[in-house]
Amino acid sequence: MTATATKPRTTGKTTTRKARKTYDGPTAEELLVADLIALMESSELPPWRREWAGQQGEHRNLDTGKPYRGANPILLELGSMLRGHTLPLWIGGAQAKAHGWWPRKGCKSVRIVRPQLNRYEDEAQNIQTGQAETVTRQWVSFKPVAVFNAVDLVGTDEAAEEALQARIREAIGQPLQLEPQARLEAAEAVLEAWPVPTTWGGAMACYSPDLDQIRMPAAEVFTTREAMAATWAHEQAHSTGHSSRLDRNMRGGMGSKLYAQEELVAELAAVLIAYRLQIGCQLENHAAYLKNWAELLKEEPKTLFKVLSDARKAADLIAPEENQGEEVEA
């Protein structure tokens, strides 16, 4: 995930290399991957993603009302899809506890990621002066954070429960930005503005890196305009990997890990694009698709952050995120 749209947090503590402790527990990638694999291998997967209108807006924090940014909407979209949630309101455990709200027994969280800026000081010799200098080295890591859907919360007493329901009603009452017809027209305008040419007609949707061209079936053969737009967004996401744009390795043959990874990038980018454009994101074959991804993540857990980063970069080219700001605290 890129760090441009989220404001990294410092750890608040600077240490030397010698002071760093060895950590034998699961890494951030392993924790997040374990959660996603459990979700993806669930035997109760819904057949498709609900339309935007059924989800009542973008994913936002129940306490602050602020939307989640960066690649976190992808994780929340997947979590909602696999959990069956239609309410896009989330809150971290500590935030909920402060209000007297607790997760229902048996419910499960969805993990998102929070960027953290880490730093330590190291001694190095200045080549020009020959003197020893203290050099500060920095790197960004990602901390997995568990958030709970608002429907999975209960108040610890009657007053807390009333406050919870009032807050949910208030959040649900926030109007959507556009009516359905206007959302579709606005979404199609964004997709039409993408410079890679699209040829309409034929039996399949695909992108040719050699020709730098997208092929799509005729618009009228799609069951809905949302389905057409989501498919188009998927193929446009592939086209962002061209050497003249993000320059991803797109030469993997069908069945290879590179091929699977590129398909995953395009699919998740399409999810994020559809989310930003406020249209339905239909994933007709996502059950088998996500289970195949689970196998890929088991073999290479570190692939997750790379895929999320590439998907977000692809979505940023086609449908830039509006009002980019600091990541929501969970």
The 8 nearest C-alpha neighbors of each residue, nearest first, counted from 0:
[[308, 1, 307, 304, 2, 70, 305, 311],
 [2, 0, 3, 308, 4, 312, 311, 69],
 [1, 3, 5, 4, 0, 6, 7, 114],
 [4, 2, 1, 5, 6, 69, 323, 0],
 [5, 3, 323, 2, 324, 69, 6, 325],
 [6, 4, 325, 326, 2, 3, 7, 324],
 [5, 7, 325, 8, 326, 4, 2, 3],
 [8, 6, 115, 116, 114, 5, 9, 2],
 [9, 7, 115, 116, 10, 6, 114, 117],
 [8, 10, 116, 11, 115, 117, 7, 12],
 [9, 11, 12, 117, 116, 8, 115, 118],
 [12, 10, 9, 13, 8, 117, 118, 116],
 [13, 11, 10, 14, 9, 118, 119, 117],
 [12, 14, 119, 118, 11, 120, 15, 10],
 [15, 13, 119, 18, 120, 12, 16, 19],
 [14, 16, 120, 119, 18, 17, 121, 19],
 [15, 17, 18, 19, 121, 119, 14, 120],
 [16, 18, 15, 19, 14, 20, 121, 120],
 [19, 17, 15, 16, 14, 20, 119, 21],
 [20, 18, 16, 17, 21, 15, 14, 119],
 [21, 19, 22, 18, 17, 16, 23, 14],
 [20, 22, 23, 19, 24, 18, 17, 16],
 [23, 21, 24, 20, 25, 26, 19, 27],
 [22, 24, 21, 25, 26, 20, 29, 27],
 [25, 23, 22, 26, 21, 29, 27, 30],
 [26, 24, 29, 30, 27, 23, 28, 22],
 [25, 27, 29, 28, 30, 24, 23, 31],
 [26, 28, 30, 29, 142, 143, 31, 141],
 [27, 29, 31, 26, 30, 32, 301, 300],
 [28, 30, 32, 26, 27, 31, 25, 33],
 [31, 29, 33, 27, 32, 28, 25, 26],
 [30, 32, 34, 28, 33, 29, 27, 143],
 [31, 33, 35, 29, 34, 30, 28, 36],
 [34, 32, 36, 30, 31, 35, 29, 37],
 [35, 33, 37, 31, 32, 36, 38, 30],
 [34, 36, 38, 32, 37, 33, 39, 31],
 [35, 37, 39, 293, 33, 38, 34, 32],
 [38, 36, 34, 35, 40, 39, 33, 41],
 [39, 37, 35, 36, 41, 40, 34, 81],
 [40, 38, 36, 41, 290, 37, 289, 35],
 [39, 41, 37, 38, 290, 36, 42, 293],
 [40, 42, 38, 39, 43, 37, 44, 81],
 [41, 43, 44, 40, 39, 286, 38, 45],
 [44, 42, 41, 45, 81, 40, 82, 286],
 [43, 45, 81, 42, 286, 46, 41, 80],
 [44, 46, 47, 43, 81, 80, 83, 48],
 [47, 45, 44, 283, 48, 286, 282, 285],
 [48, 46, 282, 281, 45, 283, 49, 285],
 [47, 49, 281, 280, 80, 282, 50, 279],
 [50, 48, 53, 279, 47, 51, 280, 54],
 [49, 51, 279, 53, 52, 278, 48, 280],
 [50, 52, 54, 279, 278, 53, 277, 49],
 [53, 51, 54, 55, 50, 56, 179, 278],
 [54, 52, 51, 50, 55, 49, 85, 86],
 [53, 55, 85, 51, 52, 86, 56, 87],
 [56, 54, 52, 53, 86, 51, 171, 87],
 [57, 55, 54, 175, 58, 87, 51, 52],
 [56, 58, 59, 87, 66, 55, 274, 54],
 [59, 57, 87, 66, 88, 67, 72, 56],
 [60, 58, 66, 65, 88, 67, 64, 57],
 [59, 61, 64, 89, 65, 62, 63, 90],
 [62, 60, 88, 89, 64, 90, 63, 59],
 [61, 63, 60, 64, 90, 94, 95, 166],
 [64, 62, 65, 60, 61, 59, 327, 66],
 [63, 65, 60, 61, 59, 62, 66, 170],
 [66, 64, 59, 63, 60, 327, 67, 61],
 [67, 65, 59, 58, 60, 68, 64, 57],
 [66, 68, 59, 327, 58, 72, 71, 326],
 [69, 67, 71, 326, 66, 70, 72, 323],
 [68, 70, 71, 4, 5, 72, 311, 67],
 [69, 71, 73, 72, 311, 307, 68, 0],
 [70, 72, 74, 73, 69, 111, 68, 75],
 [73, 71, 75, 74, 70, 76, 67, 68],
 [74, 72, 76, 71, 75, 70, 271, 77],
 [73, 75, 71, 77, 72, 76, 78, 111],
 [76, 74, 78, 72, 77, 73, 79, 71],
 [77, 75, 73, 79, 78, 74, 72, 80],
 [78, 76, 80, 74, 75, 79, 81, 73],
 [77, 79, 75, 81, 76, 80, 109, 82],
 [80, 78, 84, 76, 82, 77, 83, 81],
 [79, 81, 77, 83, 78, 82, 48, 76],
 [80, 82, 78, 79, 83, 44, 77, 38],
 [83, 81, 79, 84, 80, 78, 38, 44],
 [82, 84, 80, 79, 81, 85, 45, 78],
 [85, 83, 79, 82, 86, 80, 87, 148],
 [84, 86, 54, 87, 53, 83, 79, 55],
 [85, 87, 88, 54, 84, 55, 149, 150],
 [88, 86, 58, 57, 85, 54, 59, 89],
 [89, 87, 61, 59, 149, 86, 60, 148],
 [90, 88, 148, 60, 147, 61, 149, 146],
 [89, 91, 146, 147, 60, 61, 329, 95],
 [92, 90, 146, 329, 94, 93, 95, 145],
 [91, 93, 95, 94, 96, 90, 146, 147],
 [94, 92, 96, 95, 91, 97, 329, 90],
 [95, 93, 91, 97, 92, 96, 90, 98],
 [96, 94, 100, 92, 98, 97, 93, 91],
 [95, 97, 99, 93, 100, 98, 94, 92],
 [96, 98, 94, 95, 99, 93, 100, 92],
 [99, 97, 96, 95, 100, 159, 94, 163],
 [98, 100, 96, 155, 97, 159, 154, 95],
 [101, 99, 154, 95, 96, 153, 98, 155],
 [100, 102, 152, 153, 96, 154, 95, 103],
 [103, 101, 152, 151, 153, 104, 106, 100],
 [104, 102, 151, 152, 106, 153, 105, 101],
 [105, 103, 106, 102, 151, 107, 101, 152],
 [104, 106, 103, 107, 102, 151, 108, 152],
 [107, 105, 103, 104, 151, 102, 108, 147],
 [108, 106, 105, 109, 147, 102, 151, 82],
 [109, 107, 147, 146, 145, 110, 106, 148],
 [108, 110, 146, 145, 78, 147, 111, 107],
 [111, 109, 145, 144, 143, 146, 31, 108],
 [110, 112, 144, 143, 71, 74, 145, 109],
 [113, 111, 143, 142, 144, 141, 114, 71],
 [112, 114, 142, 141, 143, 115, 144, 111],
 [115, 113, 141, 7, 140, 142, 139, 112],
 [116, 114, 8, 7, 140, 139, 9, 141],
 [115, 117, 9, 139, 8, 7, 138, 10],
 [118, 116, 138, 137, 10, 139, 9, 115],
 [117, 119, 137, 136, 13, 138, 135, 116],
 [118, 120, 14, 15, 13, 136, 135, 16],
 [121, 119, 135, 15, 134, 14, 136, 133],
 [120, 122, 134, 133, 15, 16, 135, 123],
 [121, 123, 133, 132, 134, 131, 120, 124],
 [124, 122, 132, 131, 133, 121, 134, 125],
 [123, 125, 131, 130, 132, 129, 126, 122],
 [124, 126, 129, 130, 128, 127, 131, 132],
 [125, 127, 129, 128, 124, 130, 123, 131],
 [128, 126, 125, 129, 130, 124, 131, 132],
 [129, 127, 130, 125, 126, 124, 131, 132],
 [128, 130, 125, 126, 127, 124, 131, 132],
 [129, 131, 128, 125, 124, 132, 126, 127],
 [132, 130, 124, 123, 125, 122, 129, 133],
 [133, 131, 123, 122, 124, 134, 130, 125],
 [132, 134, 122, 121, 120, 123, 135, 131],
 [133, 135, 121, 120, 122, 132, 136, 123],
 [136, 134, 120, 119, 121, 137, 133, 118],
 [135, 137, 118, 119, 120, 134, 138, 121],
 [138, 136, 118, 117, 135, 119, 116, 139],
 [139, 137, 117, 116, 118, 140, 136, 115],
 [140, 138, 116, 115, 117, 114, 141, 137],
 [139, 141, 115, 114, 138, 116, 142, 117],
 [142, 140, 114, 113, 112, 115, 143, 27],
 [141, 143, 113, 112, 27, 114, 144, 140],
 [144, 142, 112, 111, 27, 110, 31, 113],
 [143, 145, 110, 111, 112, 142, 146, 113],
 [146, 144, 110, 109, 108, 91, 111, 143],
 [147, 145, 91, 90, 108, 109, 89, 110],
 [148, 146, 108, 89, 90, 91, 149, 109],
 [147, 149, 89, 150, 151, 88, 90, 146],
 [148, 150, 151, 88, 152, 89, 147, 90],
 [151, 149, 148, 152, 86, 84, 153, 88],
 [150, 152, 149, 103, 102, 148, 106, 147],
 [153, 151, 102, 101, 149, 150, 103, 100],
 [152, 154, 101, 100, 160, 103, 102, 155],
 [155, 153, 160, 100, 159, 156, 99, 101],
 [154, 156, 99, 100, 159, 153, 160, 101],
 [157, 155, 159, 154, 158, 160, 99, 153],
 [156, 158, 160, 159, 161, 154, 155, 162],
 [157, 159, 161, 160, 156, 162, 154, 155],
 [158, 160, 154, 162, 156, 161, 157, 99],
 [161, 159, 154, 163, 157, 162, 158, 153],
 [162, 160, 158, 164, 163, 159, 165, 157],
 [161, 163, 159, 165, 160, 164, 166, 158],
 [164, 162, 160, 166, 161, 165, 159, 167],
 [163, 165, 167, 161, 166, 162, 168, 160],
 [164, 166, 162, 168, 163, 167, 161, 169],
 [167, 165, 169, 163, 164, 168, 162, 170],
 [166, 168, 164, 170, 169, 165, 171, 163],
 [169, 167, 171, 165, 170, 166, 172, 164],
 [168, 170, 166, 172, 167, 171, 165, 173],
 [171, 169, 167, 172, 168, 173, 166, 61],
 [172, 170, 168, 173, 169, 167, 55, 174],
 [171, 173, 169, 170, 174, 168, 167, 55],
 [172, 174, 171, 170, 175, 169, 56, 55],
 [175, 173, 172, 176, 171, 56, 55, 177],
 [174, 176, 177, 56, 173, 55, 178, 52],
 [175, 177, 174, 178, 182, 56, 277, 173],
 [178, 176, 182, 175, 181, 179, 180, 174],
 [177, 179, 181, 180, 182, 176, 175, 183],
 [180, 178, 182, 181, 183, 177, 52, 278],
 [181, 179, 183, 182, 178, 184, 177, 185],
 [180, 182, 184, 178, 183, 179, 177, 185],
 [183, 181, 179, 185, 180, 184, 177, 186],
 [184, 182, 186, 180, 185, 181, 187, 179],
 [183, 185, 181, 187, 186, 182, 188, 180],
 [184, 186, 188, 182, 183, 187, 181, 189],
 [187, 185, 183, 189, 276, 188, 184, 182],
 [186, 188, 190, 184, 189, 185, 191, 183],
 [187, 189, 191, 185, 186, 190, 184, 192],
 [188, 190, 186, 192, 187, 191, 185, 318],
 [191, 189, 187, 192, 193, 188, 186, 232],
 [192, 190, 188, 189, 193, 187, 194, 186],
 [191, 193, 189, 190, 194, 188, 187, 317],
 [192, 194, 190, 191, 195, 317, 189, 235],
 [195, 193, 192, 196, 191, 197, 190, 317],
 [194, 196, 193, 212, 197, 211, 213, 238],
 [197, 195, 212, 194, 213, 198, 211, 193],
 [198, 196, 213, 214, 212, 199, 195, 215],
 [197, 199, 214, 215, 213, 196, 200, 212],
 [200, 198, 215, 217, 216, 214, 197, 201],
 [201, 199, 216, 217, 215, 198, 202, 214],
 [200, 202, 216, 203, 215, 199, 217, 214],
 [201, 203, 216, 200, 204, 215, 217, 214],
 [204, 202, 216, 201, 215, 205, 214, 200],
 [203, 205, 215, 214, 216, 234, 206, 202],
 [206, 204, 214, 213, 234, 203, 207, 215],
 [205, 207, 213, 234, 212, 214, 208, 238],
 [206, 208, 210, 209, 212, 211, 213, 205],
 [209, 207, 211, 210, 241, 206, 238, 212],
 [208, 210, 207, 211, 212, 241, 206, 242],
 [211, 209, 212, 207, 208, 206, 213, 196],
 [212, 210, 208, 207, 209, 195, 238, 213],
 [211, 213, 210, 196, 207, 206, 195, 197],
 [214, 212, 206, 197, 205, 198, 196, 207],
 [213, 215, 198, 205, 204, 197, 199, 206],
 [214, 216, 204, 199, 200, 203, 198, 217],
 [217, 215, 200, 201, 199, 202, 203, 204],
 [216, 218, 200, 199, 219, 220, 215, 201],
 [217, 219, 220, 221, 216, 227, 199, 224],
 [218, 220, 221, 217, 222, 216, 223, 224],
 [221, 219, 218, 217, 222, 216, 223, 227],
 [222, 220, 223, 219, 227, 218, 226, 224],
 [221, 223, 220, 226, 224, 219, 227, 225],
 [224, 222, 226, 225, 221, 227, 219, 220],
 [223, 225, 227, 226, 228, 221, 222, 183],
 [224, 226, 228, 223, 227, 279, 229, 278],
 [227, 225, 229, 223, 224, 228, 281, 230],
 [228, 226, 224, 230, 225, 229, 221, 231],
 [227, 229, 231, 225, 230, 226, 232, 224],
 [228, 230, 232, 226, 231, 227, 280, 225],
 [231, 229, 233, 227, 232, 228, 226, 234],
 [230, 232, 228, 234, 233, 229, 227, 235],
 [231, 233, 235, 229, 269, 230, 234, 236],
 [234, 232, 269, 230, 236, 265, 231, 235],
 [235, 233, 237, 231, 236, 232, 206, 205],
 [234, 236, 238, 232, 237, 233, 231, 239],
 [235, 237, 265, 233, 234, 239, 238, 313],
 [238, 236, 234, 235, 239, 265, 240, 233],
 [237, 239, 235, 240, 236, 241, 234, 206],
 [240, 238, 236, 237, 241, 313, 244, 245],
 [239, 241, 247, 246, 245, 238, 237, 244],
 [242, 240, 246, 244, 243, 239, 238, 208],
 [243, 241, 246, 244, 245, 240, 247, 239],
 [242, 244, 241, 246, 245, 240, 239, 211],
 [243, 245, 241, 242, 246, 239, 240, 238],
 [246, 244, 240, 247, 239, 241, 242, 243],
 [245, 247, 242, 240, 241, 244, 243, 248],
 [248, 246, 240, 245, 249, 241, 242, 239],
 [247, 249, 250, 246, 240, 251, 257, 261],
 [250, 248, 251, 247, 261, 258, 240, 257],
 [251, 249, 248, 252, 257, 258, 247, 208],
 [250, 252, 258, 257, 249, 255, 253, 256],
 [251, 253, 255, 258, 254, 250, 257, 256],
 [254, 252, 255, 258, 251, 259, 257, 256],
 [253, 255, 252, 258, 256, 259, 251, 257],
 [256, 254, 258, 257, 252, 253, 251, 259],
 [257, 255, 259, 258, 260, 254, 251, 295],
 [258, 256, 251, 260, 255, 259, 261, 249],
 [257, 259, 251, 255, 261, 256, 260, 253],
 [260, 258, 256, 262, 257, 261, 263, 255],
 [259, 261, 263, 257, 258, 262, 256, 264],
 [262, 260, 264, 258, 263, 259, 257, 265],
 [263, 261, 259, 265, 260, 264, 266, 258],
 [262, 264, 260, 266, 261, 265, 267, 259],
 [263, 265, 310, 261, 267, 262, 266, 306],
 [266, 264, 236, 268, 262, 233, 263, 237],
 [265, 267, 269, 263, 268, 264, 233, 262],
 [268, 266, 270, 269, 264, 265, 310, 263],
 [267, 269, 310, 271, 265, 314, 270, 266],
 [270, 268, 233, 272, 266, 232, 267, 271],
 [271, 269, 267, 273, 268, 272, 280, 274],
 [270, 272, 274, 268, 269, 273, 73, 275],
 [273, 271, 269, 275, 274, 314, 270, 268],
 [274, 272, 276, 278, 270, 275, 271, 280],
 [273, 275, 271, 277, 272, 276, 270, 278],
 [274, 276, 272, 277, 273, 271, 320, 318],
 [275, 277, 273, 186, 274, 278, 272, 182],
 [278, 276, 274, 275, 51, 273, 182, 279],
 [279, 277, 273, 51, 276, 225, 274, 50],
 [278, 280, 50, 51, 225, 281, 49, 273],
 [281, 279, 229, 48, 273, 270, 282, 278],
 [280, 282, 48, 47, 283, 226, 279, 229],
 [283, 281, 285, 47, 284, 48, 280, 46],
 [282, 284, 285, 47, 281, 46, 286, 48],
 [285, 283, 286, 282, 287, 288, 46, 47],
 [284, 286, 288, 282, 287, 289, 283, 47],
 [287, 285, 288, 289, 284, 44, 290, 46],
 [288, 286, 290, 289, 285, 284, 291, 292],
 [287, 289, 285, 291, 286, 290, 284, 292],
 [290, 288, 292, 291, 286, 287, 285, 39],
 [289, 291, 293, 287, 292, 288, 39, 40],
 [292, 290, 288, 294, 289, 293, 287, 295],
 [291, 293, 289, 295, 290, 294, 296, 288],
 [294, 292, 290, 296, 36, 291, 295, 297],
 [293, 295, 297, 291, 292, 296, 298, 290],
 [296, 294, 292, 298, 293, 297, 299, 291],
 [297, 295, 300, 299, 293, 298, 294, 292],
 [298, 296, 294, 295, 299, 300, 293, 36],
 [297, 299, 296, 295, 300, 294, 293, 302],
 [298, 300, 296, 301, 297, 302, 295, 303],
 [301, 299, 296, 302, 297, 303, 28, 32],
 [300, 302, 303, 299, 28, 304, 305, 296],
 [301, 303, 305, 300, 299, 304, 306, 296],
 [304, 302, 306, 301, 305, 300, 307, 296],
 [303, 305, 307, 306, 302, 308, 0, 301],
 [306, 304, 308, 302, 303, 307, 309, 0],
 [305, 307, 309, 303, 308, 304, 264, 310],
 [308, 306, 304, 310, 305, 309, 0, 311],
 [0, 307, 309, 305, 311, 306, 310, 304],
 [308, 310, 312, 306, 311, 307, 305, 313],
 [311, 309, 268, 264, 307, 313, 312, 308],
 [310, 312, 314, 308, 313, 309, 70, 315],
 [313, 311, 315, 309, 314, 310, 308, 316],
 [314, 312, 310, 311, 316, 315, 236, 239],
 [313, 315, 311, 317, 268, 316, 312, 272],
 [314, 316, 319, 312, 318, 313, 317, 311],
 [317, 315, 313, 314, 318, 319, 312, 239],
 [316, 318, 314, 315, 319, 193, 313, 190],
 [317, 319, 315, 314, 316, 272, 320, 189],
 [320, 318, 315, 316, 317, 321, 314, 275],
 [319, 321, 323, 315, 318, 322, 275, 68],
 [322, 320, 323, 319, 275, 318, 324, 68],
 [323, 321, 324, 320, 68, 4, 319, 325],
 [324, 322, 321, 4, 320, 68, 325, 5],
 [323, 325, 4, 322, 5, 326, 6, 68],
 [326, 324, 5, 6, 327, 4, 323, 68],
 [325, 327, 5, 68, 328, 324, 67, 6],
 [328, 326, 67, 329, 325, 65, 66, 60],
 [327, 329, 326, 91, 113, 60, 325, 67],
 [328, 91, 90, 327, 146, 144, 94, 60]]
